[in-house]
Amino acid sequence: MKKDTSLESRGASTGQTPPAPEVEKLGKVEVSPEAIASIASEAVLDKSYGVVGLAARRLHNGRATMLRPEQYREGIQIRFEGEEIILDLFVIIEYGLKVSEVAHNIMSNVKFEVERHLGRPVAEVNVNVQGLRQTADQETGNSRRNRRDNKGETREG
């Protein structure tokens, strides 16, 4: 007896949605922590407002160390709890911005991007602010406003 696989036999004539075909188990997909760190670092650095850079996990002589692009993995710690992902990020943010606003922005951007790319839930995104830095624009703006002349008087410039 021939198996009927036409749309009509699957419910098309009655207006019902045909059942989804059974998913075949072909194997499993594993994503390396380095790949997840790559996604997270892009979300932090390219999509999050107020971030100066990723930082080393430990302070060096009491100061945050900004990481070079090839070291970004060191500023992101990834853990797994079952199917859920937990990320710890170590960042340096721009001085003068509200730290909690920048941190919440980082959290939502990283969670969205990792879940979008991997299709797996992110349980936590923990943001550790290692330091605050002024950008070059802020430094030049402040130095022009508060220059001191040779007599020690402040003048606007």
Secondary structure, DSSP 8 states (H G I E B T S, - for coil): -----STGGGTGGGT-----------------HHHHHHHHHHHHHHHSTTEEEEB-SS-BTTB--B--GGGGGGGEEEEEETTEEEEEEEEEEETTS-HHHHHHHHHHHHHHHHHHHH-S-EEEEEEEEEEEE--HHHHHHHHHHTEE-TTS-EE--
